[in-house]
Amino acid sequence: MPRRRMIAPEFWIDEKVAELSRDARLLFIGLWNFADDAGNLIYNAKRIKVCIFPYDQDITEKETADWLEELKQQKMLQVYSVNGIDYLHIRNFLKYQQIQHPSKTYLPSFIESSMSPHIVLNEGSMSPHTQVKLSKVKISSPKSIKTKYGEAGNVFLTEEEYQKLIDRFGEEDTKRRIEELSLGISSKGYKYRSHYHAILAWALREGKGQKPKEKGEWKMR
C-alpha cells in the first residue's frame, strides 16, 4: 500500500544524491512511497516501474533496473535475500522518515549482518535469535502479492494479473475497466472472490450487451 513520506531539505544538497542522474533521484523518492514502514520492498524492476512510472511508456524496465543499480552503487539501497526472494532496503530510511504508527508488513526484516553488496539470509547463516525472528514472518511469493488499483484503492490485482489484462485489453482500456470495477465496489458494494476474474466476466457481459449482475453474484464467502 503506498504511503505518504517526507522529503527533508537536506536531500537536495546531499553529495550522494548529487552523483545520481535526475531520473534515479525521482525513482529513489518514489521508492519511499512503496516501501513498508521499515524501508523494505520487493526487488523487482518491472513491478517498481509500474508503480512509480505508470504513465511513462517511454521508460523501460531496463532503465528502471539501471537507476536502481545507480542507487545501489551509491550505497543508498541494500539488496538482501530471504528464502530465495530478493528485497531492497532503503538505507537510513528511519533517520529521515518519522513513523509514528508503523503498519503491519508481510516483508521479512532487513538485518545488517554484513556489509557485502548482497546479503543472503538463510537458516544455515543465521544465529538462533535471527532464525526465530524470521520464522515468525509469513513470506509470500511476489507473484501472489496483490497491489491496490483504482481511484478508491479497492481493486486488488497481482502483478501477473495486471499484466495479463494489459496484454488482453491494452493499458488504457485496462485502467478504464479497473475504474469501473472500483466504482461498482464503492457505490454498490460489489464483492468478488477475484477482481481479476470479475473484470474478465464484466468484459464478457459487455461483449454480449449485458450489464454486470448486482451485488451477490461471485460473492465472497
C-alpha positions in Angstrom: 0.0 0.0 0.0 1.5 3.4 -1.0 2.3 5.7 1.9 2.9 9.4 2.4 6.5 10.3 3.1 8.5 13.4 3.9 11.4 14.9 1.9 14.0 16.7 4.1 15.5 19.9 2.6 18.9 18.3 3.1 18.1 15.7 0.5 18.6 18.1 -2.4 22.1 19.1 -1.4 23.3 15.7 -0.3 26.6 14.7 -2.1 25.4 11.2 -2.8 22.2 12.5 -4.3 24.2 14.9 -6.5 26.0 11.9 -8.0 22.8 10.4 -9.2 21.0 11.1 -12.5 17.8 13.1 -12.3 15.7 10.0 -13.1 17.4 7.9 -10.4 16.7 10.7 -7.8 13.0 10.7 -8.7 12.9 6.9 -8.6 14.5 7.0 -5.1 11.8 9.3 -3.8 9.2 7.1 -5.4 10.6 4.0 -3.6 9.9 5.7 -0.2 6.1 5.7 -1.0 6.1 2.0 -1.9 8.4 0.7 0.8 7.0 -0.6 4.1 7.5 1.4 7.3 10.9 -0.2 7.8 12.1 0.9 4.4 11.9 -2.5 2.7 10.3 -3.6 -0.6 10.4 -6.4 -3.1 13.3 -6.1 -5.6 11.5 -6.3 -8.9 12.3 -3.7 -11.5 9.2 -4.4 -13.5 6.9 -4.0 -10.6 8.7 -0.9 -9.4 8.4 0.7 -12.9 4.6 0.0 -13.0 4.2 1.6 -9.5 6.3 4.7 -9.9 6.1 5.4 -13.6 2.7 4.0 -14.6 2.1 6.5 -17.4 5.6 6.9 -18.8 5.5 4.5 -21.7 9.0 5.7 -22.8 10.5 4.4 -19.6 11.6 0.7 -19.8 12.1 -2.0 -17.2 15.8 -2.0 -18.1 16.1 1.8 -17.5 14.4 1.3 -14.1 16.9 -1.5 -13.3 19.8 0.8 -14.3 18.6 3.5 -12.0 18.2 1.0 -9.1 21.8 0.0 -9.8 22.9 3.6 -9.5 21.3 3.8 -6.1 23.0 0.5 -5.1 26.4 1.9 -6.2 25.9 5.0 -4.0 25.0 2.6 -1.1 21.6 4.2 -0.8 19.9 0.8 -1.4 20.9 -2.6 0.0 19.8 -5.9 -1.6 19.1 -8.8 0.7 17.6 -12.3 0.1 15.3 -14.4 2.2 14.3 -17.9 1.1 15.4 -17.2 -2.4 13.4 -13.9 -2.8 15.3 -10.6 -3.3 14.3 -7.5 -1.4 15.6 -3.9 -1.3 16.3 -2.0 1.9 16.5 1.8 1.8 19.4 2.8 3.9 18.9 5.4 6.7 15.2 5.3 5.9 14.1 5.7 9.6 16.6 8.5 10.0 14.6 10.8 7.7 11.1 9.3 8.0 9.1 9.7 11.2 6.9 6.6 11.5 4.5 7.2 14.5 2.2 4.2 13.9 4.0 1.5 11.9 1.8 -0.7 9.7 2.0 -4.4 9.7 4.2 -5.8 6.9 4.4 -9.1 5.1 8.1 -8.4 4.2 10.9 -10.0 6.2 13.1 -7.6 8.2 16.4 -6.4 6.9 19.2 -7.4 9.3 22.6 -5.6 9.0 24.6 -8.7 9.4 27.3 -7.8 6.8 28.5 -5.1 4.5 28.5 -7.3 1.4 26.8 -6.0 -1.7 24.1 -8.7 -1.5 23.1 -10.1 1.9 21.7 -13.6 1.8 19.7 -14.8 4.9 19.0 -18.5 5.4 18.8 -20.9 8.3 22.5 -22.0 7.9 23.9 -18.5 8.1 21.7 -17.0 10.8 22.1 -17.0 14.6 19.3 -18.8 16.6 17.9 -15.4 17.6 17.6 -14.3 13.9 16.2 -17.7 12.9 13.4 -17.3 15.4 12.7 -13.7 14.3 12.4 -14.8 10.6 10.4 -17.9 11.4 7.6 -15.7 12.6 7.4 -13.8 9.3 5.0 -15.1 6.7 6.8 -14.7 3.3 4.6 -14.5 0.2 5.7 -15.1 -3.3 6.0 -11.9 -5.3 3.5 -13.4 -7.8 0.9 -13.8 -5.1 1.2 -10.3 -3.7 -1.7 -8.0 -4.7 -1.5 -4.3 -5.3 -4.3 -1.8 -4.9 -5.7 -0.2 -8.0 -8.4 2.2 -8.9 -9.1 5.7 -7.6 -10.6 4.3 -4.4 -7.8 1.8 -4.0 -10.3 -1.1 -3.7 -9.4 -3.2 -6.7 -6.7 -5.8 -5.9 -4.6 -7.5 -8.6 -1.3 -9.3 -8.6 1.4 -8.1 -11.0 0.8 -11.1 -13.2 -3.0 -10.4 -13.3 -2.5 -6.8 -14.2 -0.1 -7.6 -17.0 -2.5 -10.2 -18.4 -5.2 -7.5 -18.5 -2.9 -5.1 -20.3 -2.0 -7.9 -22.8 -5.6 -8.6 -23.4 -7.2 -5.1 -23.4 -4.3 -2.6 -23.7 -3.2 -0.3 -20.9 -5.8 2.5 -21.3 -8.7 0.1 -21.6 -7.4 -1.9 -18.6 -7.4 1.3 -16.5 -10.9 2.1 -17.6 -12.2 -1.4 -16.6 -10.4 -1.2 -13.2 -12.1 2.2 -12.6 -15.5 0.8 -13.5 -15.0 -2.1 -11.1 -13.7 0.3 -8.4 -16.8 2.5 -8.8 -19.1 -0.6 -8.6 -17.4 -1.7 -5.4 -17.6 1.7 -3.8 -21.1 2.7 -4.9 -23.0 -0.6 -4.9 -21.0 -2.8 -2.6 -20.0 -5.4 -5.2 -17.9 -8.2 -3.6 -15.8 -10.7 -5.6 -13.5 -13.6 -4.8 -11.2 -12.4 -7.6 -11.2 -8.9 -9.0 -9.2 -10.2 -12.0 -11.9 -12.7 -12.9 -14.6 -10.1 -12.2 -13.0 -7.8 -14.8 -13.0 -10.7 -17.3 -16.6 -11.5 -16.5 -17.6 -7.9 -17.0 -15.9 -7.8 -20.3 -17.7 -10.9 -21.4 -21.1 -9.5 -20.5 -20.1 -6.2 -22.1 -19.5 -8.1 -25.3 -22.9 -9.7 -25.1 -24.6 -6.3 -24.4 -25.4 -7.3 -20.8 -24.9 -5.4 -17.6 -22.9 -6.8 -14.7 -25.1 -8.5 -12.1 -25.9 -6.8 -8.9 -24.4 -7.5 -5.5 -24.5 -11.1 -4.7 -23.0 -12.9 -7.7 -19.5 -14.1 -7.2 -19.9 -13.0 -3.6 -17.2 -13.7 -1.2 -17.8 -16.3 1.5 
